Amino acid sequence: MTTPWGELTLARFPEDPRDRLRAWDASDEYLLRHLQEVPLSGTVVVLGDRWGALVTALAAHGPTQITDSYLSQEATRANLARNGVETGAVRLLTTQDPPPGRIDVLLVRVPKSLALLEEQLLRLAPGLHEGTVVVGTGMVKEIHTSTLKLFERIIGPTRTSLAEKKARLIFSTPDVSGETAANPWPYSYALPEGIGPVSGRTVVNHAGVFCADRLDIGTRFFLGHLPDSRGSRRVVDLGCGNGVVGTAVALADPEAEVLFVDESFQAVASAEATYKANGVPGHAEFRVGDGLSGVPDGSVDLVLNNPPFHSQQATTDATARRMFADARRALRPGGELWVVGNRHLGYHVTLRRLFGNSELVASDPKFVVLRAVRK
């Protein structure tokens, strides 16, 4: 990536030589060009930097990165090292960490989730002052009227730039005359009846978690076809989201040890809150990470998975393929992977290639539940 301060070599994480997606886009470049005219002094905070491109370029200014993504955080570490920058030059925080108390420059890479943007702006707003420079960036297709209204309501008067290479900047002037609005997150609601052990139970969602205000139809279908996990000592809710699936397993079998894992800090916080809100007996572990990395080979009896098919704004099955391969490695012989997905995604082909088998457990016009056994 060419920046006003020189060339950077950047990659996504984990690196995949087959992946032709870049670790930056035109909105990152647009923002960095604009920052040539901005005095970057004091505390510089970068929210939502997807692969570390922004903080790597701005490392000389000692920025603080705030991200919901473990993969983005690891990409940042790798990209800093790749470009000869000490990791300590950038402060790495998650969306669950307390933000800086004073912010002099706030740079916002507009996230896919409007709820996450709202929650994070509300958390950061108390640290802003009259002189804080606030600049957002995103591709034109990512910036909507609702996006600008959020900046206007939480930060202050807001305007946008002209578009360049289908990217746009957002400029907000902090209005510190009033009190910051109350933060509505996390959000809780009662699950519907007829979905097994979690019927009527409480679910807790932090902002940015998929389908935060209702049970998504794919998970609902999965809950109606979960395997009998009794006798499975170690169960993984892989890509756990708000933890409803793993909580259902724990309620059905208090003897099971359930590992909830997701690359989203917001998701794992939601899963832990959902589990605790329901007073579930038994043992559970909550882990933010890259799939099942760190889980020993052959140590798991059952993996339950509703894989995403997006990586940031890109549609891809790469995440699902990595999750399936991870599950095969972690499962003991005879262990099972159960997957729910949109039927058009053709996951059965990938499972047959990896496991040598794939069984259709259930289907409807939109979803399939598949089972693969580790031989």
JOCOR-V490286 format. One record per backbone hydrogen bond with DSSP energy under -0.5 kcal/mol. NH is the residue of the N-H (numbers start at 1). CO is the residue of the C=O. If there is no record, write none. Layout:
BEGIN
nh->NH co->CO
nh->NH co->CO
END
This chain:
BEGIN
nh->3 co->1
nh->3 co->6
nh->6 co->3
nh->8 co->1
nh->10 co->8
nh->19 co->16
nh->20 co->18
nh->28 co->25
nh->29 co->25
nh->30 co->26
nh->31 co->27
nh->32 co->28
nh->33 co->29
nh->34 co->30
nh->35 co->31
nh->36 co->33
nh->37 co->34
nh->38 co->35
nh->40 co->38
nh->41 co->39
nh->44 co->42
nh->45 co->43
nh->45 co->105
nh->46 co->64
nh->47 co->45
nh->47 co->107
nh->48 co->66
nh->50 co->48
nh->56 co->52
nh->57 co->53
nh->58 co->54
nh->59 co->56
nh->61 co->58
nh->62 co->59
nh->64 co->44
nh->65 co->63
nh->65 co->91
nh->66 co->46
nh->67 co->93
nh->70 co->68
nh->70 co->263
nh->73 co->69
nh->74 co->70
nh->75 co->71
nh->76 co->72
nh->77 co->73
nh->78 co->74
nh->79 co->75
nh->80 co->76
nh->81 co->77
nh->82 co->78
nh->83 co->79
nh->84 co->81
nh->85 co->80
nh->89 co->86
nh->90 co->87
nh->91 co->63
nh->92 co->90
nh->93 co->65
nh->93 co->91
nh->95 co->67
nh->97 co->94
nh->103 co->127
nh->104 co->43
nh->105 co->43
nh->106 co->133
nh->107 co->45
nh->107 co->105
nh->108 co->135
nh->109 co->47
nh->109 co->107
nh->110 co->108
nh->110 co->137
nh->114 co->112
nh->117 co->113
nh->118 co->114
nh->119 co->115
nh->120 co->116
nh->121 co->117
nh->122 co->118
nh->123 co->119
nh->124 co->120
nh->125 co->121
nh->126 co->122
nh->127 co->124
nh->128 co->125
nh->132 co->129
nh->133 co->104
nh->134 co->132
nh->134 co->172
nh->135 co->106
nh->135 co->133
nh->136 co->170
nh->137 co->108
nh->138 co->168
nh->140 co->166
nh->142 co->139
nh->143 co->139
nh->143 co->140
nh->144 co->142
nh->148 co->144
nh->149 co->145
nh->150 co->146
nh->151 co->147
nh->152 co->148
nh->153 co->149
nh->154 co->150
nh->155 co->151
nh->156 co->151
nh->159 co->171
nh->161 co->169
nh->164 co->167
nh->167 co->164
nh->168 co->138
nh->170 co->136
nh->171 co->159
nh->172 co->134
nh->173 co->157
nh->174 co->132
nh->174 co->172
nh->175 co->155
nh->176 co->174
nh->184 co->182
nh->186 co->205
nh->187 co->205
nh->189 co->203
nh->191 co->201
nh->198 co->195
nh->199 co->196
nh->200 co->192
nh->201 co->198
nh->203 co->189
nh->205 co->187
nh->209 co->206
nh->212 co->209
nh->214 co->211
nh->216 co->214
nh->220 co->216
nh->221 co->217
nh->222 co->218
nh->223 co->219
nh->224 co->220
nh->225 co->222
nh->226 co->223
nh->229 co->227
nh->232 co->229
nh->233 co->231
nh->235 co->233
nh->235 co->257
nh->236 co->302
nh->237 co->259
nh->238 co->236
nh->238 co->304
nh->239 co->237
nh->239 co->261
nh->240 co->237
nh->240 co->261
nh->243 co->240
nh->247 co->243
nh->248 co->244
nh->249 co->245
nh->250 co->246
nh->251 co->247
nh->252 co->248
nh->253 co->249
nh->256 co->253
nh->257 co->233
nh->258 co->256
nh->258 co->283
nh->259 co->235
nh->259 co->257
nh->260 co->258
nh->260 co->285
nh->261 co->237
nh->261 co->259
nh->262 co->287
nh->265 co->68
nh->265 co->263
nh->268 co->264
nh->269 co->265
nh->270 co->266
nh->271 co->241
nh->271 co->267
nh->272 co->268
nh->273 co->269
nh->274 co->270
nh->275 co->271
nh->276 co->272
nh->277 co->273
nh->278 co->274
nh->278 co->275
nh->279 co->276
nh->280 co->275
nh->283 co->256
nh->285 co->258
nh->287 co->260
nh->289 co->262
nh->289 co->287
nh->291 co->289
nh->293 co->290
nh->295 co->292
nh->296 co->294
nh->298 co->329
nh->299 co->296
nh->299 co->330
nh->300 co->330
nh->301 co->234
nh->302 co->234
nh->303 co->336
nh->304 co->236
nh->305 co->338
nh->306 co->238
nh->311 co->314
nh->314 co->311
nh->316 co->309
nh->316 co->314
nh->321 co->317
nh->322 co->318
nh->323 co->319
nh->324 co->320
nh->325 co->321
nh->326 co->322
nh->327 co->323
nh->328 co->324
nh->329 co->325
nh->330 co->326
nh->331 co->327
nh->332 co->300
nh->334 co->374
nh->335 co->332
nh->336 co->301
nh->337 co->372
nh->338 co->303
nh->339 co->370
nh->340 co->305
nh->341 co->368
nh->343 co->366
nh->345 co->342
nh->346 co->343
nh->349 co->346
nh->350 co->346
nh->351 co->347
nh->352 co->348
nh->353 co->349
nh->354 co->350
nh->355 co->351
nh->356 co->351
nh->356 co->352
nh->357 co->351
nh->359 co->371
nh->361 co->359
nh->361 co->369
nh->362 co->369
nh->364 co->367
nh->368 co->341
nh->369 co->362
nh->370 co->339
nh->371 co->359
nh->372 co->337
nh->374 co->335
nh->375 co->373
END
